[in-house]
């Protein structure tokens, strides 16, 4: 385990082929314009690092994953501040959603508003048993502006999205698992390790193939299946231009573990 980078509100470690990011703005790990900018820039940098295959996000401590934006920012009703924050929220979380590798949220406590939206931007979510998730923006006259209305519906459907956003309903970890908001629930304090272990499985896959598969899976958000299927077939053929494809097949035939080059 070694420290790779350090920002004021984001702590980063590299563990094998996984970057582990811990939100570090206590007590509730609220987002600031700077921390959102840092997250965007970090993901862009990780995209250029061929040794990184996965990204784990979690909150420091055991009470908060992230409570989202600090409402004090909007107390004056300044539309310029609102527009600027909405813009950087969108850029940060859309960049995260487009991360080349696999992103995993280890939700280790309250995950509210923008704190849930960052988890929704990840590929996979693991919640600790005491976690609570909500998008409560409408209760203060606002709305989720960082992908919440769209990404939540993709995961849990329109009904539960409306319950959580229009009715302000909070969900606990067991409900989140049942409705498909998270993929796994673990005991308190075990989220980070569970996420790192899952990320370790990613390192056994060809990172080139994983990146191609992720792009294809997410195409269902923007195009019909009839348009996506030909792209899937072409992506399969395109993998034959990669060194990982040759290595993967050869390693299988030689009954050894592949050595991925991520190219």
LINUR-V144234 format. One record per run of one state. SS is the DSSP state (@ for helix, = for strand, . for the rest). FROM is the first residue (numbers start at 1). TO is the last residue. Records with the same first field share a line. If there is no record, write none. Layout:
SS: FROM-TO / FROM-TO
This chain:
.: 1-1 / 7-9 / 16-17 / 24-30 / 32-32 / 48-53 / 60-63 / 67-68 / 70-70 / 75-78 / 98-101 / 108-109 / 113-113 / 121-123 / 129-131 / 135-136 / 141-147 / 167-170 / 180-183 / 187-190 / 203-206 / 222-224 / 242-242 / 254-263
=: 2-6 / 10-15 / 18-23 / 31-31 / 54-59 / 64-66 / 69-69 / 102-107 / 110-112 / 124-128 / 132-134 / 171-172 / 184-186
@: 33-47 / 71-74 / 79-97 / 114-120 / 137-140 / 148-166 / 173-179 / 191-202 / 207-221 / 225-241 / 243-253
